[in-house]
Amino acid sequence: MQTKYLQKGAQAKIASTGQIVEVKRVSDHGFSVVRFQTGGDYMILNDRLETVESQQVRH
């Protein structure tokens, strides 16, 4: 199993739906609190989240 590096304030993707969410809190007990772009904070298992790699923009 791949180790996930979820951080507070970072963006993550819900694996099953592909929705991008903002990570509000990360717990040592296997879940995180995330905020959807449409609003609302929800608890979700860390196994259901994927880290989002931000691409660097070259000018």
RAGICOR-V38223 format. One record per backbone hydrogen bond with DSSP energy under -0.5 kcal/mol. NH is the residue of the N-H (numbers start at 1). CO is the residue of the C=O. E is the energy in kcal/mol with one decimal. If there is no record, write none. Layout:
nh: <NH,NH>
co: <CO,CO>
e: <E,E>
This chain:
nh: <6,9,10,12,13,14,15,15,18,21,22,23,24,24,25,27,30,32,33,34,34,35,36,37,39,42,44,46,48,49,50,52,53,54,58>
co: <4,23,7,21,50,19,13,48,14,12,35,10,22,33,33,31,27,44,25,32,42,22,40,20,36,34,32,30,45,46,13,11,51,52,56>
e: <-0.8,-3.4,-1.9,-2.5,-2.9,-2.6,-0.5,-2.7,-3.1,-2.9,-2.4,-3.0,-0.6,-3.0,-1.7,-2.3,-0.9,-2.9,-2.3,-0.6,-3.0,-2.7,-1.9,-0.6,-1.5,-2.6,-2.7,-2.3,-1.6,-1.5,-2.6,-1.1,-0.6,-0.6,-0.5>
